[in-house]
Amino acid sequence: MNFRLQAGLALSAAALVASVAAAPALPQARRPLVIAPVIEGLLICDARPDNEYRNLIDARSQCAAHNNNAVEAAASLLDALEPGGPRGAVQVGYTVTVQLLSLYRKREGRWAIDEARIKRVMDVLNALKRPAVLYLAANHFDTSGEITSFLESDPANLMHLADGSVPGSAYFGYKIVPYTLQTDESIPVNRLRFDALRRVAASVVALPKATRDRLVAITLAGEVHHMFPNFEGGMGNFEQLSVTDYSPASVAGFRRWLRNAYRSVDALNQATGARYGSFEEVQPPARSMLAAHANALQHFDGAADGWLAVSGWLWDPKHRIAGLELYVDGQSVAQVPGDFNRLDVYRTLDAVDDPSVGFRHDLDFSSWAPGEYALQVVARTAAGNQELGHATLQVEAGAPPRPGGEQRHAGRLVRLPALATLSDVRASLDLPKPVQKVMFNRLARDWNGYRAWQVKEFIASMYRVARSAGLPADKLYSHQILPRANSSWNAQFFATDDSVGAALPWKQGINTYGGAAGSTWTQRYIQEMHLTDYGVPEFHQQQWKRPDAAARALALHQRLGARFVSPYYMSVIGDRNQKAGATLNRMEIRPNNSLDGSDQLYRAIQAMAAQ
């Protein structure tokens, strides 16, 4: 198993593209890969006499009053990437974002869709004659309109934490509102966003055929997932979990979900060790109960569902490590996959020039008897096995209770030299803690399963509405986050596992940032999930230490059969008004923005489009 992408030669972007183009031909003809940058400011004006706006909000409001857009400015940006228009195996297009709730205006005490706003979007699609991706956003980021305060005031519109509060937050300056994942259209926020989807869909269907033919994809909803406090920085918390959705409607839905899963209360009791008299007595688990064993059915933390994250990172520049294995009580039980994204390590350590240094294995301990177990992560090297790290796992009796007999002493560790003896290798076992106490709760596994079903069902509802409104199935994609690309994240927070897969009716759109933009983990994931004709609605390699990182990532998606990649992001405002010495956003794709390798991504797009 390779834990690192092979370093190879430091190819220029153009040389890399040439090498990809020279690769053996694919067995079947493939439509062009469309690189469609997200363009900030598409719906602002093309010009203003003094050529200055204070900011994007100022520009948007003034231009809306004049019913103008920025087609000319956007076309200039795209022509610089692909002069002469779209052609060839790779074509430059654009992504236009429509926040469905922001389409509403209050008129005579009622919320009504501003048809002029929809028309402006359709005008852009008609006028900008390049391949287009239309992003119809309806998630927690759809908060820019005046309707937001109205929706926040009604608890039925929102997801809730176990204490009844709402995890309001912000993400890099963007307001976040945790709108419900319930799909009932009697809920005000659902009625509004589904109606807006229908109205936009009707306008798309009415477009001229030439415009509809240029429409490569329509991505639905945005990143759909559950929420949690400290959304901006709390993705790696595994201990005191606080998640959504404990709203009355969601808890009632959980009981219905359990009834469908188990059919009878007796079957539920047998599986969980409970003594429920009816499904209505079930309360979803909400907090850690490791100090109160009698309440095992209410236990909830990062391992309550019986899966323990064994993760960390390994920097091996000379490729001395052939692979990692997990040992339990001196016996090898699993290979530990690598190449996960660890952008935090990449940013912190100058010597680490690739963020794909994470490793992770999720260990199922749900059937283990109570007692102590010795865990070791072992590295295979030419000189023999060496220990990367170890931990003691203390398994408590849970729900259902496991007969343990006499409590065992800690299992036997294999005596191995420490990996630290290899001076050029750096590594860390971050999870579990040196001594980790865990307790399995079958109801927690069901609760996470239900939460994942909620995420999938919301996207399914958006898809059904889009199809019934006439949007073509072959252009409908999801727009989903991949928490498991990051080995240090707690994927339970998001509950997205069931919402990506080849068997789902919509086409798959997966967002990739950092190492996940184009690593061997990404290739492995796409192939194992059997994703074909997929899209990447958000993409940025966030890397600057290897000049060819962006080009390699784009070439990988072309090779794997992506229909489109939407780099995030370019800006019309920034292109006009960026002053010398001004601070650029890290991910603004410009030839003069070296932050996060954004200039390298710019040149990689140019080189790919020159194929």
HUSULVEN-V295612 format. One record per helix or strand of 2 or more residues. SS is the DSSP state (hx for helix, st for strand). FROM is the first residue (numbers start at 1). LEN is the number of residues. If there is no record, write none. Layout:
ss from len
SS FROM LEN
SS FROM LEN
This chain:
ss from len
hx 13 9
st 33 8
hx 56 11
hx 71 11
st 90 10
hx 100 4
st 104 4
st 110 4
hx 115 13
st 132 6
hx 147 6
hx 155 3
st 169 3
st 174 3
hx 188 18
hx 209 6
st 215 7
hx 248 15
hx 265 8
hx 279 3
hx 293 6
st 307 10
st 321 8
st 331 5
st 337 5
hx 343 6
st 358 7
st 371 11
st 384 16
st 417 2
hx 419 3
st 425 7
st 435 7
hx 442 27
hx 473 3
st 476 2
hx 483 3
hx 491 3
hx 497 3
st 509 2
st 512 2
hx 514 4
hx 520 9
st 535 6
hx 549 12
st 564 8
hx 572 6
hx 595 15
